[in-house]
Amino acid sequence: MEPKFRRPRVPIGIAEATVPLYKRPNIFRRVWAAVASAGIAVVIGAVLAIVIAFGSAYVVITLTDLLKS
C-alpha cells in the first residue's frame, strides 16, 4: 500500500573541493597520544577495580549475615 501523497524530490547540491594531503602527526603527538591513552586506561581500571571490590565485599557480607541468621 503506497501513501497517497508524496513530497516532491528536491535535488541536493554537491560541492567538490580539493583538500590538503594527509600529513602524519609528529613524534611528540604520537607519544602524547600513547601516554594519555595509557593513563586513561589505568584510571578506568582502578575505578572499575574499586567498584568490583566494593560490590563483591557487599555480596559476601550480606550472604554471611544470611547464613548466621
Secondary structure by P-SEA (a helix, b strand, c coil): ccccccccbbbbbbbbbbbcccccccaaaaaaaaaaaaaaaaaaaaaaaaaaaaaaaaaaaaaaaaaac
